[in-house]
C-alpha cells in the first residue's frame, strides 16, 4: 500500500480536516501539521491521542509563529523545519492537502 | 468510462469536501477535474463529508445562486473514470444513493481509504 503524507493547516477545532484525514489515514502514513493545525501537536489535558503506526510531524516555524514554540509537544510528534518538510514530501508516495 | 489504455495512465483522485455554495471552491475543484482530464490522467472523483451535498439535485426558481453542480452531470461525458460518494456521510445526511443527480458508487470508510492509497496523484 502506498504511503500518504497528509497535510493539515486549518485549526482542528474549527475545521473538520483532522477528523476527515483520520478516517482514511492508515499505518505507514504521515500527518504534517502546519499553520493553525499545529495546536493538535501539543501535549495537554485536551490533546487527543494520536494513532500509533502513523507518523506525526509539526512545522516548527509555525509553532513559533503561533506563540506555541515553548509548549511541550506530544511524545509521538516530530518537529520539522521547511527543508525537513520538503524531504517528507519526497519520502512519501503521495501527498493529500486537506 | 475508462478507456482500454487506462491501465497505463496515471491515476488521480480529486476529493470534493465542500458543501454547495462554499464560495468558489466547489467550482475550482470542478476546474481541477477538467484540468486533470486534459493532462490525460485517469481521474476519479470522491465526494466526502459535506461534499456529498453537491450530489443532490437542487433548487427551484427560488435559488438565488447559479447551480455549479449542474456541471457534475457531465463528468462521465468528459471521461471521469469513477464517481464515488462517502457512505458514512450519505447516511449522516439521510441521503439515498438513488437520490443523487449523478450515478455515484457509495464507499464505506475502509474502501475510501483504499481508494486514496492506490492513486498516483491526490488532487
Backbone of each chain as ProteinMPNN parsed JSONL, in Angstrom:
{"seq_chain_A": "XXXXXXXXXXXXXXXXXXXXXXXXXXXXXXXXXXXXXXXXXXXXXXXXXXXXXXXXXXXXXXXXXXXXXXXXXXXXXXXXXXXXXXXXXXXXXXXXXX", "coords_chain_A": {"N_chain_A": [[0.844, -1.196, 0.0], [0.469, 2.228, -0.798], [2.168, 5.022, 0.711], [0.877, 7.807, 2.318], [1.398, 11.273, 2.732], [-0.242, 13.35, 4.762], [-1.42, 16.617, 4.696], [-2.16, 19.124, 6.911], [-3.605, 22.185, 7.658], [-5.473, 23.856, 8.772], [-7.228, 25.082, 11.671], [-7.832, 22.56, 13.957], [-9.993, 22.54, 15.669], [-11.869, 24.209, 14.561], [-12.161, 23.53, 11.85], [-13.028, 20.572, 10.022], [-10.914, 19.077, 9.144], [-8.838, 17.484, 10.301], [-10.222, 15.399, 11.508], [-11.457, 14.305, 9.236], [-9.246, 13.487, 7.813], [-8.184, 11.574, 9.542], [-9.963, 9.477, 9.265], [-9.273, 8.185, 6.921], [-6.639, 7.7, 7.117], [-3.905, 5.509, 7.284], [-1.841, 2.903, 8.772], [1.606, 3.611, 8.323], [1.261, 5.905, 6.957], [1.832, 9.505, 7.091], [1.294, 12.486, 9.014], [1.357, 15.867, 8.587], [1.376, 18.699, 10.483], [0.61, 22.038, 10.071], [0.509, 25.669, 10.053], [-2.5, 26.861, 11.511], [-3.106, 24.394, 12.452], [-1.149, 23.415, 14.07], [-1.674, 23.324, 16.741], [-2.772, 20.89, 17.37], [-0.682, 19.274, 17.89], [0.19, 19.62, 20.418], [0.914, 18.667, 23.798], [-1.345, 18.04, 26.432], [-4.227, 18.522, 28.607], [-6.411, 18.477, 26.891], [-5.522, 17.257, 24.682], [-5.741, 15.102, 21.925], [-5.413, 11.591, 21.613], [-2.869, 10.404, 19.523], [-2.905, 8.367, 16.718], [-1.274, 5.194, 16.759], [1.318, 3.92, 14.603], [1.064, 5.744, 12.683], [2.919, 8.461, 11.513], [3.59, 11.461, 13.059], [4.043, 14.862, 12.352], [5.188, 18.185, 12.985], [5.297, 21.533, 11.908], [7.965, 23.401, 12.757], [8.479, 26.173, 12.57], [5.961, 27.267, 12.355], [4.849, 26.642, 14.789], [6.262, 28.407, 16.396], [5.385, 30.757, 15.255], [2.744, 30.861, 16.036], [3.05, 31.351, 18.653], [3.535, 29.151, 20.193], [5.87, 27.899, 20.512], [7.326, 27.276, 22.812], [5.876, 25.399, 24.076], [5.067, 22.081, 25.246], [5.354, 19.273, 23.21], [3.292, 16.531, 22.087], [4.468, 13.258, 22.786], [4.811, 11.66, 20.563], [5.175, 13.233, 18.358], [7.064, 14.563, 15.725], [9.203, 17.299, 15.287], [9.618, 19.391, 12.521], [11.555, 21.354, 10.163], [11.39, 23.714, 7.367], [13.103, 22.678, 5.245], [13.024, 20.03, 6.096], [10.348, 19.46, 5.732], [10.195, 19.497, 2.936], [11.807, 17.277, 2.419], [10.149, 15.288, 3.483], [7.965, 15.357, 1.755], [9.153, 14.322, -0.501], [9.779, 11.827, 0.413], [7.443, 10.366, 0.967], [4.893, 8.501, -0.881], [2.645, 9.792, -1.849], [0.854, 12.912, -1.583], [-1.614, 14.483, 0.352], [-3.484, 17.283, 0.562], [-5.447, 18.623, 2.996]], "CA_chain_A": [[0.0, 0.0, 0.0], [1.261, 3.46, -0.858], [2.169, 5.832, 1.935], [0.401, 9.166, 2.052], [1.667, 12.346, 3.686], [-1.437, 14.203, 4.86], [-1.053, 17.969, 5.106], [-3.299, 19.786, 7.557], [-3.158, 23.527, 8.033], [-6.51, 24.661, 9.426], [-7.471, 24.811, 13.088], [-8.601, 21.319, 14.098], [-11.232, 22.762, 16.412], [-12.824, 24.936, 13.724], [-12.391, 22.822, 10.582], [-13.085, 19.123, 10.232], [-9.86, 18.442, 8.332], [-8.097, 16.441, 11.017], [-11.141, 14.256, 11.658], [-11.64, 13.712, 7.908], [-7.972, 12.841, 7.498], [-8.012, 10.388, 10.391], [-10.81, 8.38, 8.779], [-8.66, 7.451, 5.805], [-5.221, 7.54, 7.43], [-3.616, 4.111, 7.586], [-0.459, 2.737, 9.232], [2.591, 3.903, 7.28], [1.041, 7.288, 6.535], [2.31, 10.57, 7.972], [0.452, 13.684, 9.055], [2.149, 17.06, 8.89], [0.545, 19.792, 10.972], [1.215, 23.36, 9.889], [-0.452, 26.75, 10.257], [-3.315, 26.801, 12.726], [-3.262, 22.998, 12.883], [-0.057, 22.993, 14.959], [-2.191, 23.135, 18.106], [-3.085, 19.468, 17.582], [0.539, 18.56, 18.25], [0.562, 19.94, 21.796], [0.503, 17.802, 24.896], [-2.175, 18.786, 27.374], [-5.426, 17.786, 29.02], [-7.367, 18.346, 25.795], [-4.895, 16.686, 23.495], [-6.293, 13.824, 21.503], [-4.394, 10.571, 21.389], [-2.517, 10.285, 18.112], [-2.91, 6.949, 16.384], [0.014, 4.552, 16.533], [1.504, 3.435, 13.225], [1.068, 6.925, 11.827], [3.969, 9.358, 11.993], [3.068, 12.828, 13.18], [5.056, 15.903, 12.243], [4.679, 19.548, 13.128], [6.221, 22.504, 11.327], [8.464, 24.132, 13.932], [8.38, 27.627, 12.421], [4.566, 27.661, 12.597], [4.659, 26.594, 16.25], [6.789, 29.675, 16.893], [4.529, 31.819, 14.717], [1.51, 30.884, 16.821], [3.395, 31.566, 20.059], [3.462, 27.86, 20.893], [7.187, 27.292, 20.382], [7.875, 26.806, 24.085], [4.987, 24.385, 24.655], [5.526, 20.696, 25.131], [4.649, 18.516, 22.169], [3.015, 15.128, 22.397], [5.71, 12.494, 22.646], [4.919, 10.981, 19.272], [5.226, 14.197, 17.262], [8.395, 15.028, 15.331], [9.243, 18.678, 14.829], [10.414, 19.527, 11.291], [11.648, 22.696, 9.584], [10.96, 23.693, 5.962], [13.824, 21.651, 4.457], [12.504, 18.725, 6.52], [9.038, 19.372, 5.061], [10.473, 19.12, 1.542], [12.27, 15.884, 2.452], [8.999, 14.407, 3.721], [7.171, 15.305, 0.523], [9.86, 13.401, -1.409], [9.868, 10.499, 1.021], [6.162, 9.653, 0.858], [4.468, 8.245, -2.259], [1.547, 10.695, -2.218], [0.517, 13.969, -0.623], [-3.016, 14.919, 0.322], [-3.744, 18.514, 1.306], [-6.829, 18.648, 3.477]], "C_chain_A": [[0.883, 1.252, 0.0], [1.145, 4.241, 0.446], [1.815, 7.269, 1.574], [0.891, 10.107, 3.15], [0.46, 13.282, 3.655], [-1.014, 15.572, 5.395], [-2.287, 18.657, 5.679], [-2.849, 21.148, 8.028], [-4.223, 24.371, 8.72], [-6.73, 24.183, 10.858], [-8.344, 23.566, 13.264], [-9.915, 21.514, 14.848], [-12.3, 23.415, 15.531], [-13.156, 24.18, 12.433], [-12.368, 21.321, 10.848], [-11.963, 18.363, 9.544], [-9.189, 17.264, 9.038], [-8.962, 15.184, 11.165], [-11.319, 13.533, 10.318], [-10.4, 12.924, 7.511], [-7.825, 11.53, 8.261], [-8.831, 9.201, 9.898], [-10.083, 7.533, 7.741], [-7.155, 7.257, 5.981], [-4.967, 6.085, 7.809], [-2.156, 3.983, 8.031], [0.531, 2.88, 8.071], [2.46, 5.329, 6.784], [1.694, 8.256, 7.527], [1.325, 11.72, 7.94], [1.334, 14.853, 9.443], [1.193, 18.198, 9.27], [1.272, 21.104, 10.752], [0.136, 24.405, 10.134], [-1.208, 26.591, 11.559], [-3.486, 25.377, 13.256], [-2.178, 22.566, 13.863], [-0.55, 22.72, 16.377], [-2.483, 21.663, 18.406], [-1.865, 18.678, 18.04], [0.886, 18.716, 19.726], [0.089, 18.878, 22.778], [-0.348, 18.635, 25.84], [-3.422, 18.011, 27.691], [-6.41, 17.57, 27.877], [-6.785, 17.64, 24.58], [-5.491, 15.314, 23.203], [-5.158, 12.84, 21.293], [-4.14, 10.467, 19.89], [-2.31, 8.804, 17.801], [-1.497, 6.395, 16.24], [0.105, 4.069, 15.088], [1.508, 4.572, 12.221], [2.12, 7.873, 12.382], [3.447, 10.789, 11.949], [4.218, 13.817, 13.144], [4.395, 17.255, 12.48], [5.742, 20.501, 12.588], [6.673, 23.47, 12.424], [8.288, 25.641, 13.793], [6.947, 28.109, 12.663], [4.21, 27.573, 14.079], [5.092, 27.924, 16.846], [5.872, 30.831, 16.496], [3.237, 31.964, 15.519], [1.786, 31.045, 18.315], [3.398, 30.289, 20.869], [4.817, 27.16, 20.923], [7.728, 26.697, 21.664], [7.022, 25.705, 24.703], [5.536, 22.981, 24.419], [4.668, 19.961, 24.096], [4.309, 17.126, 22.686], [4.26, 14.318, 22.026], [5.915, 11.942, 21.241], [4.992, 11.94, 18.088], [6.665, 14.63, 16.995], [8.299, 16.458, 14.826], [10.133, 18.757, 13.586], [10.47, 20.989, 10.854], [11.268, 22.601, 8.096], [11.754, 22.707, 5.099], [13.348, 20.24, 4.809], [11.16, 18.428, 5.871], [9.241, 18.873, 3.621], [10.933, 17.657, 1.471], [11.093, 14.917, 2.606], [8.159, 14.247, 2.467], [7.815, 14.325, -0.465], [9.812, 11.965, -0.895], [8.58, 9.683, 0.857], [5.758, 9.501, -0.611], [3.493, 9.302, -2.754], [1.396, 11.782, -1.169], [-0.959, 14.306, -0.765], [-3.141, 16.173, 1.187], [-5.2, 18.546, 1.715], [-7.297, 20.076, 3.63]], "O_chain_A": [[1.896, 1.322, 0.696], [0.161, 4.13, 1.176], [2.38, 7.858, 0.652], [0.813, 9.791, 4.337], [0.183, 13.923, 2.641], [-0.334, 15.668, 6.417], [-3.322, 18.759, 5.02], [-1.836, 21.27, 8.716], [-3.935, 25.468, 9.198], [-6.453, 23.034, 11.2], [-9.471, 23.526, 12.773], [-10.849, 20.731, 14.674], [-13.495, 23.197, 15.733], [-14.3, 24.192, 11.98], [-11.745, 20.866, 11.808], [-12.044, 17.146, 9.376], [-8.997, 16.197, 8.455], [-8.494, 14.062, 10.972], [-11.331, 12.303, 10.268], [-10.495, 11.835, 6.946], [-7.4, 10.515, 7.709], [-8.439, 8.05, 10.092], [-10.255, 6.315, 7.69], [-6.483, 6.718, 5.102], [-5.735, 5.497, 8.572], [-1.33, 4.839, 7.715], [0.318, 2.341, 6.985], [3.412, 5.902, 6.256], [2.057, 7.881, 8.642], [0.608, 11.909, 6.958], [1.979, 14.84, 10.492], [0.329, 18.597, 8.489], [2.411, 21.272, 11.189], [-1.018, 24.063, 10.391], [-0.632, 26.231, 12.586], [-3.956, 25.18, 14.377], [-2.261, 21.478, 14.431], [0.08, 21.972, 17.125], [-2.444, 21.243, 19.562], [-1.991, 17.551, 18.519], [1.771, 18.027, 20.233], [-0.973, 18.277, 22.618], [-0.085, 19.824, 26.022], [-3.662, 16.953, 27.11], [-7.161, 16.595, 27.882], [-7.468, 17.448, 23.574], [-5.709, 14.495, 24.096], [-4.072, 13.214, 20.848], [-5.075, 10.443, 19.089], [-1.626, 8.089, 18.533], [-0.625, 7.048, 15.666], [-0.913, 3.839, 14.435], [1.898, 4.401, 11.066], [2.202, 8.067, 13.595], [2.934, 11.253, 10.931], [5.234, 13.637, 13.816], [3.208, 17.443, 12.214], [6.939, 20.293, 12.791], [5.879, 24.251, 12.949], [7.984, 26.322, 14.772], [6.74, 29.231, 13.125], [3.375, 28.334, 14.569], [4.4, 28.5, 17.685], [5.618, 31.748, 17.277], [2.705, 33.065, 15.659], [0.886, 30.897, 19.142], [3.277, 30.327, 22.093], [4.918, 25.994, 21.302], [8.494, 25.734, 21.633], [7.39, 25.137, 25.732], [6.347, 22.741, 23.524], [3.439, 20.024, 24.114], [4.952, 16.612, 23.601], [4.991, 14.648, 21.093], [7.047, 11.776, 20.787], [4.885, 11.512, 16.938], [7.392, 15.013, 17.912], [7.417, 16.787, 14.033], [11.258, 18.258, 13.589], [9.557, 21.766, 11.134], [10.872, 21.535, 7.623], [11.163, 21.975, 4.304], [13.275, 19.366, 3.946], [10.871, 17.289, 5.506], [8.557, 17.959, 3.159], [10.515, 16.901, 0.594], [11.039, 13.874, 1.955], [7.697, 13.152, 2.149], [7.12, 13.595, -1.172], [9.805, 11.013, -1.675], [8.621, 8.473, 0.637], [6.207, 10.257, -1.472], [3.505, 9.668, -3.93], [1.765, 11.597, -0.009], [-1.482, 14.401, -1.875], [-2.929, 16.124, 2.399], [-6.089, 18.499, 0.864], [-8.439, 20.313, 4.025]]}, "seq_chain_B": "XXXXXXXXXXXXXXXXXXXXXXXXXXXXXXXXXXXXXXXXXXXXXXXXXXXXXXXXXXXXXXXXXXXXXXXXXXXXXXXXXXXXXXXXXXXXXXXXXXXXXXXXXXXXXXXXXXXXXXXXXXX", "coords_chain_B": {"N_chain_B": [[-16.356, 6.337, -19.728], [-13.595, 4.359, -18.373], [-10.975, 4.073, -20.68], [-9.54, 1.558, -22.901], [-6.815, 1.963, -22.733], [-6.401, 2.773, -20.237], [-5.0, 1.559, -18.163], [-2.367, 2.227, -18.358], [-2.29, 4.842, -17.792], [-1.74, 7.509, -15.468], [-3.153, 7.43, -12.242], [-5.439, 9.606, -10.792], [-6.967, 11.186, -8.026], [-9.614, 13.251, -7.128], [-10.666, 14.926, -4.351], [-13.783, 15.931, -3.166], [-14.869, 18.052, -0.882], [-16.327, 20.158, -0.003], [-19.413, 21.76, 0.852], [-22.223, 22.602, -1.328], [-22.299, 25.95, -2.639], [-20.127, 26.884, -1.195], [-18.538, 29.282, -1.446], [-16.208, 29.913, -4.056], [-15.012, 27.519, -4.131], [-16.127, 24.808, -4.692], [-16.486, 25.067, -7.434], [-13.903, 25.614, -8.281], [-12.713, 23.172, -7.746], [-13.996, 21.606, -9.572], [-12.952, 22.686, -11.903], [-10.388, 21.786, -11.55], [-10.699, 19.048, -11.878], [-11.373, 18.912, -14.605], [-9.064, 19.953, -15.674], [-7.184, 18.03, -14.904], [-8.104, 15.92, -16.44], [-7.526, 16.916, -18.942], [-4.829, 16.612, -18.933], [-4.623, 14.009, -19.425], [-4.844, 12.208, -17.336], [-6.039, 9.412, -15.434], [-8.901, 9.997, -14.077], [-10.568, 10.013, -10.979], [-13.332, 10.866, -8.902], [-14.119, 11.73, -5.622], [-16.711, 12.263, -3.412], [-16.779, 13.491, -0.291], [-17.653, 13.731, 3.21], [-19.266, 16.814, 3.869], [-19.257, 17.303, 1.226], [-20.837, 15.493, -0.158], [-23.274, 16.66, -0.382], [-23.204, 18.168, -2.627], [-24.006, 16.466, -4.547], [-26.687, 16.297, -4.566], [-29.735, 16.834, -6.294], [-30.725, 20.099, -7.006], [-32.672, 22.852, -6.141], [-34.997, 25.262, -7.043], [-37.053, 27.654, -8.551], [-36.526, 29.571, -6.656], [-33.886, 29.591, -5.998], [-31.133, 31.562, -5.442], [-28.605, 31.479, -6.411], [-26.294, 30.578, -9.014], [-26.297, 27.231, -10.218], [-23.707, 25.461, -9.815], [-23.282, 22.844, -9.587], [-24.66, 21.56, -11.564], [-23.007, 21.01, -13.623], [-21.751, 18.746, -12.813], [-23.091, 16.6, -13.765], [-22.071, 16.153, -16.243], [-19.65, 14.969, -15.938], [-19.043, 12.248, -16.432], [-19.294, 12.197, -19.136], [-17.096, 13.665, -19.893], [-15.144, 11.874, -19.363], [-14.426, 11.032, -16.807], [-13.363, 8.495, -14.657], [-14.403, 7.292, -12.412], [-16.963, 7.862, -10.04], [-17.441, 8.58, -6.766], [-19.094, 8.266, -3.602], [-19.139, 9.171, -0.194], [-20.138, 6.827, 1.998], [-20.699, 6.937, 4.715], [-21.161, 9.656, 5.162], [-23.361, 10.051, 3.488], [-25.224, 8.568, 4.86], [-25.259, 9.971, 7.278], [-26.413, 12.357, 6.451], [-28.798, 11.439, 5.669], [-29.257, 10.624, 3.032], [-30.279, 8.905, 0.143], [-28.652, 6.703, -2.137], [-29.827, 6.519, -4.676], [-31.012, 8.944, -4.886], [-29.256, 10.739, -5.788], [-27.888, 13.114, -8.12], [-26.04, 12.336, -9.865], [-24.8, 9.279, -11.078], [-23.347, 7.658, -8.567], [-20.926, 5.666, -6.837], [-21.331, 4.304, -3.709], [-19.064, 4.375, -1.033], [-17.722, 2.642, 1.705], [-15.907, 3.66, 4.686], [-13.488, 2.21, 4.867], [-13.104, 1.335, 2.242], [-12.868, 3.756, 1.005], [-10.5, 4.708, 2.095], [-8.767, 2.833, 0.98], [-9.058, 3.467, -1.699], [-7.852, 6.02, -1.834], [-5.229, 5.309, -1.211], [-4.357, 3.872, -3.419], [-3.826, 5.542, -5.502], [-1.992, 7.513, -7.995], [-1.722, 10.102, -7.771], [-2.908, 12.673, -5.7], [-5.39, 15.049, -5.677]], "CA_chain_B": [[-15.726, 5.456, -18.744], [-12.173, 4.138, -18.603], [-10.643, 3.554, -22.0], [-8.669, 0.387, -22.793], [-5.446, 2.359, -22.423], [-6.392, 3.417, -18.928], [-4.088, 0.937, -17.213], [-1.055, 2.847, -18.456], [-2.393, 6.238, -17.392], [-1.586, 7.734, -14.023], [-4.449, 7.567, -11.581], [-5.56, 10.776, -9.914], [-8.241, 11.284, -7.314], [-9.958, 14.581, -6.63], [-11.614, 14.868, -3.233], [-14.714, 17.056, -3.082], [-15.238, 18.056, 0.543], [-17.085, 21.357, 0.342], [-20.832, 21.763, 0.503], [-22.507, 23.565, -2.402], [-22.298, 27.359, -2.215], [-18.976, 27.192, -0.331], [-17.738, 30.231, -2.222], [-15.866, 29.421, -5.386], [-14.251, 26.267, -4.017], [-16.634, 23.669, -5.472], [-16.246, 25.353, -8.851], [-12.458, 25.442, -8.505], [-12.425, 21.736, -7.753], [-14.51, 21.136, -10.864], [-11.919, 23.09, -12.866], [-9.249, 20.9, -11.321], [-11.045, 17.758, -12.503], [-11.29, 19.062, -16.067], [-7.651, 20.155, -15.986], [-6.52, 16.724, -14.772], [-8.515, 15.131, -17.614], [-6.801, 17.462, -20.092], [-3.47, 16.059, -18.862], [-4.761, 12.578, -19.702], [-4.801, 11.36, -16.146], [-7.259, 8.64, -15.207], [-9.397, 10.78, -12.941], [-11.752, 9.641, -10.215], [-13.782, 11.932, -8.014], [-14.801, 11.208, -4.437], [-17.41, 13.269, -2.627], [-16.718, 13.044, 1.101], [-18.178, 14.68, 4.197], [-20.323, 17.705, 3.375], [-19.178, 17.296, -0.237], [-21.906, 14.679, -0.766], [-24.44, 17.533, -0.63], [-23.105, 18.641, -4.019], [-24.588, 15.461, -5.431], [-28.151, 16.361, -4.522], [-30.346, 17.727, -7.275], [-31.168, 21.22, -6.215], [-33.161, 24.139, -6.469], [-36.185, 25.604, -7.76], [-36.957, 29.032, -9.026], [-36.11, 30.475, -5.577], [-32.445, 29.516, -5.741], [-30.56, 32.805, -5.92], [-27.245, 31.317, -6.931], [-26.18, 29.634, -10.134], [-26.089, 25.874, -9.748], [-22.475, 24.953, -10.437], [-23.336, 21.387, -9.525], [-25.275, 21.012, -12.773], [-21.904, 20.538, -14.467], [-21.31, 17.431, -12.355], [-23.764, 15.613, -14.594], [-21.317, 15.882, -17.472], [-18.325, 14.41, -15.623], [-18.844, 10.976, -17.133], [-19.144, 12.556, -20.55], [-15.717, 14.124, -20.077], [-14.224, 10.751, -19.21], [-14.071, 10.697, -15.424], [-13.49, 7.039, -14.654], [-15.184, 6.804, -11.277], [-17.545, 8.871, -9.164], [-17.693, 7.882, -5.511], [-19.679, 9.066, -2.52], [-18.825, 8.709, 1.152], [-21.355, 6.18, 2.513], [-20.955, 7.409, 6.085], [-21.743, 10.998, 5.058], [-24.707, 9.889, 2.92], [-26.053, 8.076, 5.954], [-25.389, 11.062, 8.25], [-27.334, 13.363, 5.918], [-30.047, 10.767, 5.305], [-29.406, 10.663, 1.571], [-30.247, 7.61, -0.55], [-27.797, 6.763, -3.337], [-30.602, 6.76, -5.906], [-31.499, 10.331, -4.92], [-28.174, 11.598, -6.272], [-28.1, 13.538, -9.504], [-25.007, 11.688, -10.661], [-24.661, 7.903, -10.585], [-22.107, 7.534, -7.792], [-20.779, 4.432, -6.07], [-21.124, 4.602, -2.285], [-17.911, 3.66, -0.477], [-17.521, 2.671, 3.157], [-14.658, 4.331, 5.044], [-12.327, 1.367, 4.553], [-12.937, 1.356, 0.783], [-12.43, 5.115, 0.685], [-9.074, 4.752, 2.447], [-8.054, 2.024, -0.014], [-9.097, 4.245, -2.943], [-6.811, 7.057, -1.715], [-3.892, 4.718, -1.147], [-3.903, 3.255, -4.665], [-3.685, 6.554, -6.556], [-0.652, 8.018, -8.303], [-1.76, 11.55, -7.511], [-4.095, 13.127, -4.972], [-5.559, 16.46, -6.006]], "C_chain_B": [[-14.295, 5.147, -19.176], [-11.934, 3.53, -19.988], [-9.724, 2.345, -21.836], [-7.238, 0.742, -22.374], [-5.29, 2.841, -20.99], [-5.361, 2.832, -17.96], [-2.712, 1.59, -17.248], [-1.092, 4.313, -18.004], [-2.248, 6.363, -15.885], [-2.956, 8.001, -13.422], [-4.449, 8.765, -10.634], [-6.939, 10.79, -9.271], [-8.436, 12.718, -6.841], [-10.982, 14.405, -5.519], [-12.475, 16.113, -3.235], [-15.262, 17.08, -1.656], [-16.122, 19.229, 0.923], [-18.56, 21.196, 0.006], [-21.071, 22.707, -0.662], [-22.534, 24.984, -1.823], [-21.178, 27.692, -1.244], [-18.037, 28.11, -1.122], [-17.428, 29.65, -3.588], [-15.187, 28.053, -5.331], [-14.822, 25.089, -4.803], [-16.36, 23.842, -6.96], [-14.762, 25.187, -9.211], [-12.081, 23.971, -8.594], [-12.887, 21.109, -9.075], [-13.506, 21.479, -11.971], [-10.726, 22.148, -12.788], [-9.476, 19.541, -11.988], [-10.842, 17.85, -14.015], [-9.842, 19.233, -16.501], [-6.902, 18.818, -15.943], [-6.858, 15.84, -15.973], [-7.756, 15.595, -18.851], [-5.361, 16.938, -20.114], [-3.477, 14.536, -19.014], [-4.497, 11.698, -18.501], [-6.1, 10.554, -16.114], [-7.877, 9.18, -13.924], [-10.629, 10.147, -12.3], [-12.087, 10.797, -9.286], [-14.496, 11.296, -6.836], [-15.41, 12.361, -3.659], [-17.448, 12.781, -1.183], [-17.232, 14.143, 2.026], [-19.302, 15.507, 3.603], [-20.327, 17.785, 1.852], [-20.292, 16.486, -0.888], [-23.14, 15.526, -1.075], [-24.413, 18.106, -2.046], [-23.817, 17.707, -4.986], [-26.114, 15.472, -5.435], [-28.674, 17.261, -5.626], [-30.935, 18.897, -6.508], [-32.154, 22.048, -6.959], [-34.421, 24.189, -7.27], [-35.996, 27.024, -8.183], [-36.422, 29.978, -7.945], [-34.616, 30.483, -5.333], [-31.745, 30.736, -6.322], [-29.208, 32.636, -6.612], [-27.207, 30.353, -8.097], [-25.781, 28.261, -9.608], [-24.87, 25.263, -10.434], [-22.482, 23.43, -10.477], [-23.943, 20.759, -10.762], [-24.202, 20.42, -13.679], [-21.44, 19.141, -14.051], [-21.907, 16.323, -13.21], [-22.968, 15.253, -15.831], [-19.946, 15.266, -17.2], [-18.05, 13.119, -16.389], [-18.574, 11.2, -18.611], [-17.703, 12.974, -20.855], [-14.693, 13.02, -19.814], [-13.728, 10.499, -17.804], [-14.342, 9.208, -15.22], [-14.258, 6.505, -13.448], [-15.718, 7.958, -10.454], [-17.986, 8.147, -7.896], [-18.283, 8.827, -4.478], [-19.405, 8.364, -1.191], [-20.101, 8.149, 1.804], [-21.724, 6.695, 3.904], [-21.633, 8.788, 6.058], [-23.161, 10.927, 4.482], [-25.677, 9.486, 4.017], [-26.314, 9.213, 6.957], [-26.382, 12.121, 7.775], [-28.675, 12.746, 5.507], [-30.318, 10.774, 3.813], [-29.317, 9.244, 0.999], [-29.388, 7.753, -1.804], [-28.606, 7.067, -4.589], [-31.184, 8.175, -5.968], [-30.447, 11.276, -5.512], [-28.376, 11.95, -7.743], [-27.081, 12.932, -10.456], [-24.924, 10.243, -10.173], [-23.316, 7.709, -9.89], [-22.107, 6.209, -7.049], [-20.51, 4.806, -4.612], [-19.989, 3.745, -1.746], [-17.902, 3.785, 1.039], [-16.132, 3.247, 3.429], [-13.424, 3.525, 4.637], [-12.035, 1.365, 3.048], [-12.418, 2.717, 0.312], [-10.921, 5.252, 0.961], [-8.257, 3.992, 1.405], [-7.974, 2.776, -1.344], [-7.987, 5.303, -2.946], [-5.418, 6.44, -1.876], [-3.451, 4.055, -2.442], [-3.767, 4.26, -5.818], [-2.201, 6.835, -6.867], [-0.559, 9.496, -7.939], [-3.03, 11.859, -6.74], [-4.229, 14.617, -5.191], [-6.584, 17.114, -5.096]], "O_chain_B": [[-13.84, 5.616, -20.218], [-12.617, 2.592, -20.397], [-9.184, 2.124, -20.752], [-6.543, -0.059, -21.749], [-4.211, 3.26, -20.572], [-4.901, 3.519, -17.048], [-1.967, 1.516, -16.27], [-0.047, 4.945, -17.853], [-2.585, 5.45, -15.131], [-3.795, 8.692, -14.001], [-3.567, 8.908, -9.788], [-7.941, 10.449, -9.899], [-7.547, 13.318, -6.237], [-12.038, 13.807, -5.725], [-11.959, 17.229, -3.298], [-16.042, 16.206, -1.277], [-16.617, 19.293, 2.048], [-18.916, 20.577, -0.997], [-20.212, 23.535, -0.963], [-22.772, 25.164, -0.629], [-21.267, 28.691, -0.531], [-16.897, 27.752, -1.42], [-18.263, 28.985, -4.203], [-14.829, 27.493, -6.367], [-14.075, 24.424, -5.521], [-16.04, 22.88, -7.658], [-14.414, 24.692, -10.283], [-11.245, 23.575, -9.406], [-12.245, 20.206, -9.611], [-13.245, 20.668, -12.86], [-10.138, 21.765, -13.8], [-8.565, 18.965, -12.583], [-10.221, 16.979, -14.624], [-9.433, 18.734, -17.549], [-6.096, 18.515, -16.822], [-6.005, 15.1, -16.465], [-7.386, 14.788, -19.703], [-4.749, 16.833, -21.177], [-2.474, 13.868, -18.765], [-3.99, 10.584, -18.628], [-7.115, 10.954, -16.684], [-7.43, 8.858, -12.823], [-11.596, 9.795, -12.977], [-11.223, 11.601, -8.935], [-15.362, 10.438, -7.008], [-14.722, 13.314, -3.292], [-18.082, 11.769, -0.886], [-17.244, 15.322, 1.673], [-20.182, 14.981, 2.922], [-21.284, 18.277, 1.255], [-20.661, 16.748, -2.033], [-23.953, 15.161, -1.924], [-25.448, 18.479, -2.597], [-24.183, 18.097, -6.095], [-26.75, 14.752, -6.204], [-28.121, 18.334, -5.869], [-31.574, 18.705, -5.473], [-32.401, 21.947, -8.161], [-34.803, 23.295, -8.025], [-34.878, 27.539, -8.171], [-35.922, 31.058, -8.26], [-34.121, 31.292, -4.548], [-31.75, 30.939, -7.536], [-28.733, 33.535, -7.306], [-28.002, 29.416, -8.16], [-25.009, 28.156, -8.655], [-24.979, 24.635, -11.486], [-21.79, 22.809, -11.283], [-23.771, 19.564, -10.999], [-24.447, 19.458, -14.408], [-20.811, 18.433, -14.838], [-21.32, 15.252, -13.366], [-23.156, 14.182, -16.408], [-19.164, 15.062, -18.128], [-16.96, 12.924, -16.926], [-17.766, 10.518, -19.241], [-17.166, 12.68, -21.923], [-13.498, 13.223, -20.026], [-12.716, 9.823, -17.617], [-15.416, 8.714, -15.565], [-14.718, 5.363, -13.473], [-15.002, 8.926, -10.198], [-18.797, 7.223, -7.943], [-18.009, 10.027, -4.479], [-19.437, 7.137, -1.091], [-21.025, 8.898, 2.12], [-22.9, 6.867, 4.228], [-22.556, 9.051, 6.829], [-24.053, 11.648, 4.927], [-26.798, 9.99, 4.098], [-27.439, 9.394, 7.425], [-27.103, 12.712, 8.578], [-29.576, 13.451, 5.053], [-31.462, 10.911, 3.379], [-28.404, 8.485, 1.326], [-29.396, 8.798, -2.454], [-28.138, 7.788, -5.47], [-31.777, 8.562, -6.975], [-30.71, 12.462, -5.711], [-28.96, 11.181, -8.507], [-27.226, 12.997, -11.677], [-24.974, 10.005, -8.966], [-22.277, 7.61, -10.543], [-23.162, 5.693, -6.679], [-19.567, 5.541, -4.32], [-19.954, 2.535, -1.971], [-18.051, 4.876, 1.589], [-15.29, 3.317, 2.534], [-12.446, 4.075, 4.131], [-10.878, 1.391, 2.631], [-11.643, 2.814, -0.639], [-10.178, 5.832, 0.17], [-7.189, 4.445, 0.994], [-6.954, 2.73, -2.032], [-7.273, 5.46, -3.936], [-4.556, 6.973, -2.576], [-2.279, 3.7, -2.57], [-3.61, 3.865, -6.974], [-1.302, 6.453, -6.118], [0.528, 10.059, -7.816], [-4.105, 11.366, -7.083], [-3.294, 15.373, -4.926], [-6.856, 18.308, -5.23]]}, "name": "protein", "num_of_chains": 2, "seq": "XXXXXXXXXXXXXXXXXXXXXXXXXXXXXXXXXXXXXXXXXXXXXXXXXXXXXXXXXXXXXXXXXXXXXXXXXXXXXXXXXXXXXXXXXXXXXXXXXXXXXXXXXXXXXXXXXXXXXXXXXXXXXXXXXXXXXXXXXXXXXXXXXXXXXXXXXXXXXXXXXXXXXXXXXXXXXXXXXXXXXXXXXXXXXXXXXXXXXXXXXXXXXXXXXXXXXXXXXXXXX"}
